[in-house]
Amino acid sequence: MKNILLILTALFLSAPSVAADRVIKCQVDSSDGAASYKGMCVFSPDTNGSFSLSNPVAGKPLLDGISVVTVTLVSKGLAEVFGLTREGINSRWGEAKRSQTDKACWEGEDFKVCAW
């Protein structure tokens, strides 16, 4: 029994861990002003630095028609950003670069996503 506990403990400690979701300040803007959100978000991190943002009020969209915004890292300082609609369509917003003035922000051609 002691050996089984040691093996289970070793497996648990060696398994990659993903940080737990947490509520943070966030901002999502479109450059044309059509969509904007500034407030609290559920921040769901991934193991590689990618993350998703959603409204902390269950069932409420983050933006009009958008439930989740996902920032997927593709290389250092470069990401692809997607918006998941309430209909389940994962729409590609485009490429985003990490902001030089605020490292918590990702800036695309016509949008900005910040997670503090």
N, C-alpha and C positions, 0 to 999 in steps of 0.2 A: 504493500500500500504506500509506503514511504517513497519508493521508486516512482510510482505512478504520479504522486504529487510533485516530485521533482521534475519529471518529464513535462507534465502539464504546465508547471510554472515556467520552465525554460521555453516552451512553445509560446506561451502567452507573452513573455518578455521579448522574444525575438520577432514576434509578428509586427509588421509595420503598423504604426498607429496613425490615425487621422484625427486631427484636433476636433473637438466637439463644436457643434454649431453654437453661436453666441450672438447676442444682440449688440449691434454697434451703430455708430452714426454713418450715414451714407448719403450719396447724392448721385442722381442719374439725370443727365440733361441732354436734350437734342439742341443742336446749334440754331435751329429755326424757332426754338421756343415752343414747339408743338407738344412736347412731352417733357415733364420735369417732375422730379421727386427729391425732396430733401427732408431727411428725418431719420428715424430708426429703421434698421433692416436686420433680418436674420442673415448672418454671414455664415455660409457653409463652405469651409475650406476643403481642398483636396490635397493629396500628398505632394504634388509637384508645384504648389503655389497658385494653382488655379482656384477659383472660388465662384460661388453663386450668391446672389442677393435676392431676398424675397421680403414681403411685408410681414411684420411680426404679428399682425392680426390675421389669424387663420382664415383662408378663403377670400381675403381681400387682395386685389391685384396691387402690384408695386407701382405700375403706371397704367394708364388707361389701356385695357386690353392685354397687358403684359403681366404675367404672374411671377416670372423669374428672369433675372438677367444673369448670364453666365460669362465669366471672363476666363478663357482657356489659354494658358501660356503655350506658345509654340517655340519660342526661343527666348534668350535673355532680353528683356525689355520689349518683347513683342507678343501680342496676344490676339486671339480671335474672340469677338464678342457676339453673343446670341441672346435673343429675347424669346422666351417661351410664352406663347399666347394661351389664353384660357381654353382655346380649342385644341391645344396640344401641338401646335405647329411651332417648331424650333426655327425661328427666322434669323438668318445671319445678318448682323448689323455691319460687320466688317472688321478690318484690321485695326488694332489700337496699339499705340506706343505708350510706354510708361512716361508720365509727365516728368520733365526735368525740374520743375519747381515744387511739385508735391508728389512724392513717390507713392502715395496712397491712391493716386489717380491714374486712369488709363484714358488716353485721348485718341478718338478716331476722327475720320474726316468730318463727320457731322454729329458727333456725340461725345460725351464724357461720362466716365463711371468712376466714382470715388468711394473708397471704403476705409474709414478711419477706425 
